[in-house]
């Protein structure tokens, strides 16, 4: 009897029952004769993107790593924090895709190697809004159509405002969701950057591809979810290029050109092998397609009017110091049409300036 009293005294109040009875007058025999009422533990879902949501996200699993080299991140920097990441991409044309998704050799006398040095800078305007500034330098070593182009100059300049509408919840399946509007200015045309004839696209990079020397607008939808030990990121991009004057492949003078719009998609799966030093493996899937129409309704007058490129990149990442993260990989061609088949090795260095409580705070 004494042991029974001691046992009952340790039962939490939330489990206390009404007077137990073996029979309910209305419903017959009780399904819970003991009278105990179990408590259901429920997860409190934070707000969509308020301070409580950001605090819950910051307490979740999110080690500092370099992250993918092609897929932009949906999450934002804290207010007032500034980060910078240096990328280098090298494109080596090896063959060309036909209109029917086949592969053929390069044209006689054609060769093309391009190097893209990108300086990506990010500033947290407020907890869910980020300003992105993307200056870059383009170097070309190319021969084709009787021309030799060797030189370096400014690549087209891009900048963007990104806003995070939904902050991922560590306690549920809810991911982060952001949108961004990227503005691209034709600084290659303004500064006379050396470009190979007929080459209208720079090496594929983390910046959405736009037509060289053409002002463009790109709408971007981004998402990301951390599920230890993985981080999954994805984005969908739509680019509208304004009509411009330029020299197309096979032409000898400038013409009025209307390019088709472009759709791009990226997906990355990051496996963080070691949280302590940011070592991880990343697999990225990259797609880029030119459409046969433009949002302005003007007919496309370039040939070919459409193209497709799809590639896959395995990459490795590791933190070199507490604040400096490194990643390297190679974008390998998978399939395409009406475009050059190229391999694009690349690497990045990401330095984190900001800190909270003396510790680096990754986005």
TIZAPA-581141 format. One record per residue: residue number from 1; y, x, z of N, C-alpha, C in turn. Coordinates in steps of 0.2 Angstrom, whole numbers. Each point is the difference from the previous one (the first is absolute). Example, Ala and Ser with C-alpha at 12.3 -4.5 7.8 and 13.67 -1.06 7.14 Angstrom:
2
   pos     n_Y     n_X     n_Z    ca_Y    ca_X    ca_Z     c_Y     c_X     c_Z
     1     -28      66      39       6      -4       0       6       4       0
     2       5      -2      -4       6       4       1       5      -4       3
This chain:
363
   pos     n_Y     n_X     n_Z    ca_Y    ca_X    ca_Z     c_Y     c_X     c_Z
     1      -6       4       0       6      -4       0       6       4       0
     2       0       6       4       6       4       0       1       3      -6
     3      -5       3      -4       0       3      -6       3      -5      -6
     4      -2      -6       1       3      -5      -5       7      -1       1
     5       2      -1       6       8       0       1       3       5      -2
     6      -2       7       1       3       6      -3       1      -1      -7
     7      -6      -2      -4       0       0      -7       5      -5      -2
     8       1      -6       3       5      -5      -3       7       2       2
     9       1       4       5       7       2       1       2       5      -5
    10      -4       3      -4       2       5      -5       0      -3      -7
    11      -1      -7      -1       1      -3      -6       7      -1      -2
    12       3       2      -6       7      -1      -1       2      -7       0
    13       6      -2       2       3      -6       0      -1      -4      -7
    14       1       4      -5       0      -3      -7      -7      -2      -1
    15      -5       2       3      -7      -3      -1      -2      -5       5
    16       5      -2       5      -2      -5       5      -1      -7      -3
    17      -4      -4       2      -2      -6      -3       2      -6       5
    18       0      -6      -3       0      -6       3      -6      -1       4
    19      -1      -4       4      -6      -2       4      -5       0      -5
    20      -5       4       1      -6       0      -5      -4      -7       1
    21      -2      -2      -5      -5      -6       0      -5       1      -6
    22      -5      -3       1      -6       1      -5       1      -6      -5
    23       4      -5       1       0      -5      -4       8      -3      -1
    24       2      -1      -6       6      -2      -2       0      -8      -1
    25       3      -4       4      -1      -7       0       1      -3      -7
    26       5       3      -4       1      -2      -7      -4       3      -5
    27      -1       6       0      -4       4      -5      -7       2       2
    28      -2      -2       5      -7       2       2      -1       7       3
    29      -6       3       0      -1       6       3       6       5      -3
    30       2       4       5       5       5      -2      -3       6      -3
    31       3       3      -6      -2       6      -3       1       6       4
    32       4       0       5       1       6       4      -1      -2       8
    33      -6      -1       2      -1      -2       7       3       4       5
    34       1       6      -1       3       5       5       7      -2       1
    35       3      -3      -5       7      -2       1       5       6      -2
    36      -2       6      -2       4       5      -2       4      -1      -6
    37       6       1      -1       4       0      -6       2       6      -3
    38      -4       3      -5       2       7      -2       7       0      -3
    39       3       6       0       7       1      -3      -1       3      -6
    40       4      -3      -5       0       3      -7       6       5      -1
    41      -2       6      -1       5       5      -1       3       0      -7
    42       6      -1      -1       3       0      -7       6       5      -1
    43       0       3      -6       5       5      -2       7      -3      -1
    44       5       3       3       7      -3      -1       2       3      -6
    45       2      -4      -5       2       3      -7       8       1       1
    46       2       6      -2       7       1       1       4      -3      -6
    47       6       0       0       4      -3      -5      -1       3      -7
    48       3      -3      -5      -1       3      -6       3       7      -1
    49       6       1       2       3       7      -1       5       2       6
    50       0      -4       5       4       1       6      -1       6       4
    51       4       1       5      -1       6       4      -7       0       4
    52      -3      -6       1      -7       0       3      -5       2      -5
    53       1      -2      -6      -5       2      -5       0       8      -1
    54       6       3       0       1       7      -2      -3       4       6
    55       1      -3       7      -2       4       5      -8       0       0
    56      -3      -6      -1      -7      -1      -1      -3       5      -5
    57       3       1      -6      -2       4      -5       1       7       2
    58       5       2       4       1       7       2      -5       2       5
    59      -3      -5       4      -5       2       5      -7       0      -4
    60      -1      -2      -6      -6       0      -3      -2       7      -3
    61      -6       0      -3      -3       6      -2       4       2      -7
    62       4       6       0       4       2      -6       1       7       1
    63      -5       5      -1       2       7       1       4       3      -6
    64       4       5       2       4       3      -5      -4       4      -5
    65       1      -2      -7      -4       3      -5       5       1      -6
    66      -2       3      -6       4       1      -6       0      -7      -3
    67      -6      -3      -1      -1      -6      -3       0       1      -8
    68      -1      -6      -4      -2       1      -7       6       2      -4
    69      -1       3      -6       5       3      -4       2      -4      -6
    70      -3      -6       0       2      -5      -5       2      -7       2
    71      -3      -2       6       1      -6       2       6       0       6
    72       6      -4      -2       5       0       5      -2      -4       6
    73       3       1       6      -2      -3       6       4      -6       2
    74      -3      -5       2       3      -6       1       4       0       7
    75      -2       4       5       3       0       6       7       4       0
    76       4      -1       5       7       3      -1       1       5       6
    77       5       4      -1       2       5       5       4      -4       5
    78       0       3       6       4      -3       6       8       1      -2
    79       4      -5       3       7       1      -2       3       6       2
    80       4       3      -5       3       7       1      -4       6      -1
    81      -7      -1      -2      -4       6      -1       0       2      -7
    82       0       6      -2       0       3      -6      -6       4      -1
    83      -3      -1      -6      -6       4      -2       1       2      -7
    84      -4       6      -2       0       2      -7      -7       3      -2
    85      -1      -1      -6      -7       2      -2       1       3      -7
    86      -3       6      -1       1       4      -6      -7      -1      -4
    87       0      -2      -6      -6      -1      -5       1       5      -6
    88      -6       2      -2       0       3      -7      -6      -2      -3
    89       2      -3      -7      -6      -2      -4       0       4      -6
    90      -6       2      -3       0       3      -6      -5      -3      -5
    91       3      -2      -6      -4      -4      -5      -2       4      -5
    92      -6       0      -2      -3       4      -5      -4      -4      -5
    93       4      -2      -6      -3      -4      -5      -7       4      -3
    94      -5      -4      -1      -6       3      -2      -3      -4      -6
    95       2      -6      -1      -3      -4      -6       5      -6       0
    96      -2      -5      -4       3      -6      -1      -4      -6       0
    97       2      -6       3      -4      -6      -1       2      -4      -6
    98      -5      -3      -3       1      -4      -6       2      -7       2
    99       2      -4      -6       2      -7       2      -6      -4       2
   100      -7       3      -1      -6      -4       2      -3       3       6
   101       4       3       4      -2       3       6      -5       6      -1
   102       0       3      -5      -4       6      -2       4       6       2
   103      -3       6      -1       3       7       1       0       4      -7
   104       5       3      -1       1       4      -6       4       7       2
   105      -1       5      -4       4       6       1       7      -1      -1
   106       4       5       3       7       1      -1       2       1      -7
   107       6      -2      -2       2       1      -7       1       8      -1
   108      -1       2      -6       0       7      -2       7       3       2
   109      -1       5       4       6       4       2       4      -3       6
   110      -3      -5       3       3      -4       6      -3       3       6
   111       5       2       5      -2       1       7       6      -2       4
   112      -2      -2       6       5      -2       5      -2       1       7
   113       4       4       4      -1       1       7       7      -2       3
   114       0      -4       5       6      -2       4      -1       1       7
   115       5       2       4       0       1       7       6      -5       3
   116      -2      -4       5       5      -4       3       1       2       7
   117       6       2       2       1       2       7       4      -6       3
   118      -2      -4       5       3      -6       3       2       1       7
   119       6      -1       2       2       0       6       1      -7       3
   120      -4      -3       4       0      -7       2       3       0       7
   121       6      -4       1       3       0       6       0      -7       2
   122      -1      -1       7       0      -7       3       4       0       6
   123       4      -6       1       4      -1       6      -1      -7       2
   124      -1       0       7      -1      -7       3       7      -3       1
   125       2      -5      -4       6      -4       1       0      -4       6
   126      -5      -4       1      -2      -4       6      -7       0       0
   127      -3      -3       6      -7       1       1      -5      -2      -6
   128       2      -5      -4      -4      -2      -6       3       1      -7
   129       6       4       0       3       1      -6       1       8      -1
   130      -2       2      -6       0       7      -1       4       2      -7
   131       4       5       0       3       2      -6      -4       6      -3
   132      -2       0      -7      -4       6      -3       4       3      -5
   133       1       6       0       3       4      -5      -5       5      -3
   134       0       0      -7      -6       4      -3       3       4      -6
   135       4       6       1       1       4      -5      -5       5      -2
   136      -1       2      -6      -5       4      -2       2       4      -6
   137      -4       6      -1       1       4      -6      -6       1      -4
   138       1      -1      -7      -5       0      -5       0       7      -4
   139      -6       3       0      -1       6      -5      -5      -2      -5
   140       2       2      -6      -5      -1      -6      -1       6      -4
   141      -7       1      -2      -2       5      -4      -4      -4      -6
   142       3      -1      -5      -3      -4      -5       1       2      -7
   143      -5      -1      -5       1       1      -7      -3      -6      -3
   144       3      -2      -6      -2      -6      -4       5      -2      -5
   145      -2      -2      -5       4      -3      -6       5       6      -2
   146      -2       6       0       4       5      -2       5       3       5
   147       0      -3       6       5       2       5      -3       3       6
   148       3       5       3      -2       3       6       5      -1       5
   149      -2      -3       6       4      -2       5      -2       4       7
   150       4       4       2      -1       4       6       7      -1       4
   151      -1      -3       6       7      -1       4      -1      -4       6
   152       5       0       4       0      -3       7       7      -4       0
   153      -1      -6       3       6      -4       1      -1      -5       5
   154       5      -4       1      -1      -6       5      -4      -6      -3
   155      -5      -2       4      -3      -6      -2       4      -6       1
   156      -2      -6      -2       4      -6       2       0      -1       7
   157       6      -2       3       1      -1       7      -2      -7       2
   158      -4      -1       5      -2      -7       3       2       0       7
   159       2      -6       2       2      -2       7      -2      -7       1
   160      -2      -2       7      -2      -6       1       2      -2       7
   161       0      -7       1       0      -3       7      -7      -3       1
   162      -3       1       6      -6      -3       1       0      -4       7
   163      -2      -6       0       0      -4       6      -7      -3       2
   164      -2       1       6      -7      -2       2       1      -7       3
   165      -3      -5      -3       0      -7       2      -5      -1       5
   166      -6       3       0      -5      -1       5      -3       7       3
   167       0       0       6      -3       6       4      -7      -1       1
   168      -4       5      -1      -7      -1       1      -2       0       7
   169      -5      -5       2      -2      -1       7      -6       4       1
   170       0       5       5      -6       3       2      -6      -4       2
   171       2      -6       3      -5      -4       3      -3      -6      -5
   172       2       0      -6      -2      -5      -5      -1       4      -7
   173      -1      -4      -5      -1       2      -7       7       0      -3
   174       5      -1       3       7      -1      -3       2       7      -3
   175       2       1      -6       2       7      -2       8       0       0
   176       3       6      -2       7       0      -1       1      -2      -7
   177       6      -3      -1       2      -3      -7       7       2      -1
   178       2       4      -5       7       1      -2       1      -1      -7
   179       7       0      -2       2      -1      -7       5       6      -1
   180       1       2      -6       5       5      -1       3      -1      -7
   181       6       2      -1       3       0      -7       2       7      -1
   182      -3       3      -6       2       6      -2       5       0      -6
   183       5       4       1       5       1      -6      -1       7      -2
   184      -1       1      -7      -1       6      -3       6       1      -5
   185       3       6       1       6       2      -5      -2       5      -5
   186       2       0      -6      -2       4      -5       3       7       0
   187      -1       4       5       3       7       1      -3       5      -5
   188      -6      -1      -2      -2       4      -6       4       0      -6
   189       2      -6      -2       4      -1      -5       8       2       1
   190       2      -1       6       7       2       2       1       8       0
   191      -6       3       2       1       7       1      -3       4      -5
   192      -3      -3      -5      -4       4      -6      -6       3       2
   193      -4      -2       5      -6       3       2      -5       1      -6
   194      -3       6      -1      -4       1      -6      -7      -5       1
   195      -1      -3      -5      -6      -5      -1      -3       1      -6
   196      -7      -1       0      -4       1      -6       1      -6      -5
   197       0       0      -6       1      -6      -5      -5      -5       2
   198       3      -6       0      -5      -6       1      -3      -1       7
   199       1       5       5      -2      -1       6       5      -4       4
   200      -2      -6       2       4      -5       3      -2      -1       8
   201      -5       4       2      -2      -1       7       0       6       4
   202       2       1       6      -1       6       4      -7       0       3
   203      -2       6       3      -7       0       3       0      -6       5
   204      -6      -3       1      -1      -6       4       1       3       7
   205       4      -3       5       1       2       6       1      -6       5
   206       2       2       6       0      -6       5       6      -4      -2
   207       5       2      -3       5      -4      -3      -2      -4      -6
   208       1      -7       0      -2      -4      -6       2       3      -6
   209      -4       1      -5       1       3      -7       6      -5      -3
   210       5       4      -3       5      -4      -4       1       5      -7
   211       2      -4      -5       2       4      -6       5       5       1
   212      -1       6      -2       4       6       0       7      -2      -3
   213       5       1       3       7      -1      -3       2      -7      -1
   214      -4      -5       4       2      -7      -1       1      -3       7
   215       6      -3       1       1      -4       6      -5      -5       1
   216      -3      -1       7      -5      -4       1       0      -3       7
   217      -3      -6       1       0      -3       6      -8      -1       2
   218      -2       1       6      -7      -1       2      -1      -4       6
   219      -3      -6       0      -2      -4       6      -6       2       2
   220      -1       1       7      -6       3       3      -2      -4       6
   221      -7      -2       0      -3      -3       5      -5       5       4
   222       1       1       6      -4       5       4      -4      -3       6
   223      -6       3       1      -3      -2       6      -4       5       3
   224      -1       0       7      -4       5       3      -3      -2       6
   225      -7       2       2      -3      -2       6      -4       6       3
   226       1       1       6      -4       6       4      -6      -3       3
   227      -5       2      -2      -7      -2       4      -4       6       1
   228       1       3       6      -3       7       2      -7       0      -2
   229      -2       6      -4       4       5      -2       3       0      -7
   230       1      -6      -2       3      -1      -7       7      -2       0
   231       4       2      -5       6      -4      -2       0      -2      -7
   232       1      -6      -1      -1      -3      -7       7      -2      -2
   233       2       3      -6       7      -2      -3       0      -2      -7
   234       4      -4      -2       0      -3      -7       7      -2      -2
   235       2       0      -6       6      -2      -3      -1      -3      -7
   236       5      -4      -2       0      -3      -7       7       1      -2
   237       1       3      -6       7       1      -2       1      -3      -7
   238       6      -2      -1       2      -3      -7       7       3      -2
   239       0       3      -6       6       4      -2       3      -3      -6
   240       6      -1       0       4      -3      -6       5       6      -2
   241      -1       2      -6       4       5      -3       6      -3      -5
   242       6       2       1       5      -2      -4       0       3      -7
   243       2      -4      -5       0       3      -7       4       6       0
   244      -1       5      -4       4       6       0       0       4      -7
   245       4       5      -1      -1       4      -6      -3       6       1
   246      -5       2      -4      -4       6       1      -4       2      -6
   247      -2       6       0      -4       2      -6      -8      -1       1
   248      -3      -4      -4      -7      -1       1      -4       5      -3
   249      -7       0       1      -5       4      -3       0      -1      -8
   250       1       5      -4       0       0      -7       7      -2      -3
   251       5      -1       4       7      -1      -2       4       6       0
   252       6       0      -4       4       6       0       7      -2       3
   253       1      -6       2       7      -2       3      -1      -6       5
   254       5      -1       4      -1      -5       5       0      -7      -3
   255      -4      -4       3       0      -7      -2       0      -5       6
   256       2      -6      -1       0      -5       6      -7      -2       1
   257      -2       2       7      -7      -1       1      -1      -5       6
   258      -5      -5      -1      -2      -5       5      -7       1       2
   259      -1       3       6      -6       1       3      -3      -6       3
   260      -7      -1       0      -3      -5       4       1       2       8
   261      -1      -6       4       0       1       7      -7       4       2
   262       0       2       6      -6       4       3      -2      -3       6
   263      -7       0       1      -3      -3       6      -4       6       3
   264       1       2       6      -4       5       3      -3      -2       7
   265      -6       3       1      -3      -2       6      -3       6       4
   266       0       0       6      -3       6       4      -4      -3       6
   267      -5       4       1      -4      -2       6      -3       6       3
   268       1       1       7      -3       6       3      -4      -1       6
   269      -5       4       1      -4      -1       6       0       7       4
   270       3       0       5       1       6       4      -5       1       6
   271      -4       5       0      -5       0       6       2       6       4
   272       3      -1       6       2       5       5      -6       3       4
   273      -2       5      -2      -6       3       3       2       3       7
   274       6       3       1       1       3       6       8      -2       2
   275       0      -5       5       7      -2       2       4       6       3
   276      -3       5       3       4       5       3       4       4      -5
   277      -3       2      -6       4       4      -4       1      -3      -7
   278      -1      -7       0       2      -4      -6      -4       2      -6
   279      -6       3       1      -5       1      -6      -3      -6      -2
   280       0      -1      -7      -3      -6      -3      -1       1      -7
   281      -4      -5      -3      -1      -1      -7       3      -6      -2
   282       2       0      -6       4      -6      -3      -3      -1      -7
   283      -1      -6      -2      -2      -2      -7       5      -5      -2
   284       3       2      -6       5      -5      -3      -2      -2      -7
   285       2      -6      -1      -1      -3      -7       7      -2      -3
   286       1       2      -6       7       0      -3      -1      -3      -7
   287       4      -5      -1       0      -4      -7       8       0      -2
   288       0       0      -7       7       0      -3      -1      -3      -7
   289       4      -6      -1      -1      -4      -6       6      -1      -3
   290       1       1      -7       6      -3      -3      -1      -6      -4
   291       4      -5       1       0      -7      -2       3      -1      -7
   292      -2      -5      -4       2      -1      -7       7      -4       0
   293       3      -1       6       6      -4       0       4       2       6
   294       6      -2       0       5       2       5       4      -7       3
   295       2       1       6       2      -6       4       7      -3      -4
   296       3       5      -3       7      -2      -3      -1      -4      -7
   297      -7      -1      -2      -1      -4      -6       1       4      -6
   298       2       6       0       1       4      -7      -7       2      -2
   299      -1       0      -6      -7       2      -3       0       8       1
   300      -6       2       2      -2       7       0       0       3      -7
   301       4       6      -1       0       3      -6      -3       7       0
   302      -4       2       5      -2       7       0      -8      -1      -2
   303      -3       6      -2      -7      -1      -2      -3       7       3
   304      -6      -1       4      -3      -7       1       3      -4       5
   305       0      -6       0       4      -5       4      -4       0       7
   306      -6       1       0      -4       0       7      -3       6       1
   307      -2       2       6      -4       5       2      -3      -1       7
   308      -5       4       2      -3      -1       6      -3       7       3
   309       1       1       6      -3       6       3      -3      -2       7
   310      -6       3       2      -3      -2       6      -3       7       2
   311       1       2       7      -3       6       2      -2      -1       8
   312      -3       5       2      -2       1       7       1       6       3
   313       2       1       6       2       6       3      -4       1       7
   314      -4       5       1      -2       2       6       5       5       3
   315       1       0       6       5       4       3      -2       2       7
   316       3       6       3      -1       2       7       7       1       3
   317       0      -1       7       6       0       4      -1       3       6
   318       5       4       3      -1       3       6       7       1       3
   319       1       0       6       7       2       3       0       8       1
   320       5       3      -3       1       7       1       3       2       7
   321       5      -4       2       3       0       7       0      -7       3
   322       4       0       6       1      -7       3       4      -5      -5
   323       4       3      -4       5      -4      -4      -1       1      -7
   324      -4       5      -3      -1       1      -7      -7      -2      -2
   325       0      -5      -5      -7      -2      -2      -1       2      -8
   326      -6       2      -2      -1       2      -6      -6      -4      -3
   327       1      -2      -7      -6      -3      -3       0       3      -8
   328      -6      -1      -3      -1       3      -6      -6      -4      -4
   329       1      -1      -6      -5      -3      -4       1       1      -7
   330      -4      -4      -4       1       0      -8      -2      -7      -2
   331       5      -3      -4      -1      -6      -3      -4       1      -7
   332      -6      -3       0      -5       1      -5       0      -6      -5
   333       0       1      -6       0      -6      -5      -7      -3       0
   334       1      -7       0      -6      -4       0      -1      -4      -7
   335       5      -3      -2       0      -4      -6       7      -2      -2
   336       1      -1      -7       7      -1      -2       0      -2      -7
   337       7      -2      -3       1      -2      -7       7       2      -2
   338       0       3      -6       7       1      -3       4       5       5
   339      -3       5       3       4       4       4      -4       7       0
   340       3       5       3      -3       7       1      -4       0       6
   341      -6       3      -1      -5       1       6       2       6       3
   342       2       0       7       2       6       3      -3       0       7
   343       0       6       3      -2       1       7       6       2       3
   344       1      -2       6       7       1       4      -2       2       7
   345      -1       7       1       0       3       7       6      -1       3
   346       0      -1       7       6      -1       4      -1       2       7
   347       6       1       3       0       1       8       6      -2       3
   348       1      -1       6       6      -2       4       0       3       6
   349       6       1       3       2       2       6       5      -5       4
   350      -2      -2       5       4      -5       3       2       2       7
   351       7       0       1       3       3       7       3      -6       4
   352      -2      -1       6       2      -5       4       5       2       5
   353       7      -3      -1       5       2       5       0      -4       6
   354      -1      -6       0       1      -5       5      -5       1       6
   355       2      -3       5      -5       0       6       2      -5       5
   356      -5      -3       4       1      -5       5      -3       2       6
   357       4       1       5      -3       3       7      -2       7      -1
   358       3       4      -5      -2       7      -1      -6       1      -5
   359      -3      -6      -2      -6       0      -5       2      -2      -7
   360      -3       3      -5       1      -2      -7      -2      -7      -1
   361       3      -4      -3      -2      -7      -1      -1      -1      -7
   362      -6      -1      -3      -2      -1      -7       2      -7      -1
   363       1      -2      -7       2      -6      -2      -6      -5       1
